[in-house]
Amino acid sequence: MALAENLVIVFVAGLITALATGIGALPFFFVDDFSDRWNVGLWGIASGIMVTVSVFGLVDEGLAYASSGFPTLMVGGLLTGVVLVEVSDRILGSVDVGTSADRHGEDEHDREYEYDHERAEPNETRANGAGYGRDGPPIEATVFAEGDLRKLVLILGILTIHSFPEGVAIGVSFAELGLDGGMSILGLSIPLLAVFITVAISIHNIPEGTAIAIPMRTMGLSKWRMVGAAIFSSLPQPIGAVIAFVFVSWAEAFLPFGFGFAAGAMVYLVVTEFIPEALETGADLPNRGRHELLIGFGAGVVAMLPVLFV
């Protein structure tokens, strides 16, 4: 199969995961509020799915590709993934997208919102579902609400760093695209691991979309704008998927590094962002929502157990 066709397939897989983020905003077409119990459960499901596919899918595959002896490349990838997530978090936390004073020149429609600070917690600012110790709504939600093209480009560039690990996971999982033993989809042999990773990241993106949409609803923005902002936050994923696929296709020896990188980054995201986000969301629930989190986590693990047989 020609390289161009392979790239299209990988890009489409990444695009599917990005579009899935918009699903997280769809409930607001039908309801005005989202229960904390349901939200915590979603974070739990996403966490269970990501840990399972990372450990039993990506790490296992990385070990299979690694040469005999200590898997140096894969361990190096694990550590690099952790570092990238931490660095991107710090960068996002330091970004200043301006205040309402900077928006006086906008037309009435674009400044027809005001964030409800009485409902905001001290660490409520999010970017793709993560908290960064700033007051107010998610940074991408704020910028998308303003419609400032320069700021949108800036935030998209920063989010590229933050969403890159998910894109890498998709890209490296397609390393065996076209080879025998995959799942036949539209006459193409798609690696089973790639199917699991694409589904897993799509599901994991849904609560992230919800986390972005909730404060945008408070701002009074339109429902379709919430969907657009959610999808916007994950647009770098198909780009990262294509870059990672091209890299491992040309340098197969680095596949263990790629698998380790994606696994390390995603497990670190679960530990430092997903679980804390779930516990913060469930702060008013009995036992801070730990029961809902554990039930969701268990459901996510069970849903991805078939990856053990890939």
Secondary structure, 3 states (H helix, E strand, C coil): CCHHHHHHHHHHHHHHHHHHHHHCCHHHHCCCCCCHHHHHHHHHHHHHHHHHHHHHHHHHHHHHHCCCCCCHHHHHHHHHHHHHHHHHHHHHHHCCCCCHHHHCCCCHHHHCCCCCHHHCCCCCCEECCEECCCCCCCHHHHHHHHCCHHHHHHHHHHHHHHHHHHHHHHHHHCCCCCCCCCEEECCEEECHHHHHHHHHHHHHHHHHHHHHHHHHHHHCCCHHHHHHHHHHHCCHHHHHHHHHHHHHHHCHHHHHHHHHHHHHHHHHHHHHHHHHHHHHHCCCCHHHHHHHHHHHHHHHHHHHHHHHHC
